[in-house]
C-alpha cells in the first residue's frame, strides 16, 4: 500500500475537497436530497483497492447489474449509519454492485472497513480516491453521496445525505420515491441549520490559531474566543441547543481538522496542525473541550506522520533536555500528555 503518497494526498489535496460544504454528515440531516442528474456514462477513473493495487472503476461493472457508487468519509456519523443500512440489507440488493469510495488514507479507514466487515461482501468493492479524480468528476460537495448507474452504465439518480435502502431499491427498480424517506436509525435532528455551510478559506481557519494563542474570553459571555470562532466556522445557528451545537461542531471538526494548520512563528511548528499548538501553548482546556464537549477525534497524524500525543511526548523530552529544567513547564506539558493518552485510550475502548 503506497501509504506515504496517500497521506500526502489526504493532507494537501483534501484542502480542495468540499467535504465540508453542507456535510449532510450532520448526524441530524434526516432526509436525502434527490438530484436528478443529466445522463452520463460510468467514469473511466482508477482507484486504489484495499490490497494496494489500482483498478478501473469500470472493472466493477457487471453485465446486467446496476451499480451504486457510494462516496463516504470514515469519520462521518451519517456515513456510518448509511454503511450499516446498506450492509445489513444486502439481501435486498443482491442484484446491485456497490463501489464504496473514500479520499481518506488506509490508516484512517482501516477501522471503518473492519467495523462494517466490508471485505466480507462479494458485491461490495472498496477504493481509495487517491488523486481525488472521482471527487472532481462528481463535483462532490457533501458526504454521504450516492450515485446510481443503470445496467447500461448511465447515471440515473444521485442523492446527497443519508438515503434509505427502500429508496435505493425503488430507484434500482425504476420506481424512485418522490418524497424523502425517514431515517429509522439512531440519528437525531440537528435541524436548525437550513443553509449549506460554506467551505472555509485558510485565513478563516487561521483565526482559530490566533484565538488559541491569545486564549482570551469573550467580555460579554465569558466563553473562550476559540469556542465562538468554532461555532462560526461550523455555521452553528445562534438558536442551536448545546447538544446540537456540539453535534454540528463535532461533524465539522472531524472533516476539517487536517486543514486547520497554524504558523505563528514557533520554531519547528510551521504549518502544523492546531493540536500541536495547543500542546505547545499549554491550552489544556481547548483539548478538553474538543474531547469532552465536542467528542472529536484527536488521534490523527499530521503531514509528517506525528500525532498530537507523540508530539506532546517529544515536547516533554525537549523540556527535560534544557538546562535548567523548567519544572512548572514540564509538569504542565506532562499533564497534557497524560490527558491525551487517557482520552485516546478511553475512545478506543468505547
Secondary structure as UniProt FT lines:
FT   HELIX           3..8
FT   HELIX           9..13
FT   TURN            14..15
FT   TURN            19..20
FT   TURN            24..25
FT   TURN            27..28
FT   STRAND          33..34
FT   STRAND          46..49
FT   TURN            50..51
FT   STRAND          54..56
FT   HELIX           57..59
FT   TURN            63..64
FT   STRAND          66..71
FT   TURN            74..75
FT   HELIX           77..87
FT   TURN            88..89
FT   HELIX           90..92
FT   TURN            94..95
FT   STRAND          96..102
FT   HELIX           106..115
FT   TURN            116..117
FT   HELIX           118..120
FT   TURN            122..123
FT   STRAND          124..128
FT   TURN            130..131
FT   HELIX           133..138
FT   STRAND          145..149
FT   TURN            151..152
FT   STRAND          154..160
FT   HELIX           165..172
FT   TURN            173..174
FT   HELIX           202..214
FT   TURN            219..221
FT   HELIX           225..233
FT   TURN            234..235
FT   TURN            238..239
FT   HELIX           242..256
FT   HELIX           257..259
FT   STRAND          261..262
FT   TURN            267..268
FT   TURN            270..271
FT   STRAND          272..273
FT   HELIX           274..280
FT   TURN            281..282
FT   HELIX           284..288
FT   HELIX           289..293
FT   TURN            303..304
FT   HELIX           308..321
FT   HELIX           327..349
//
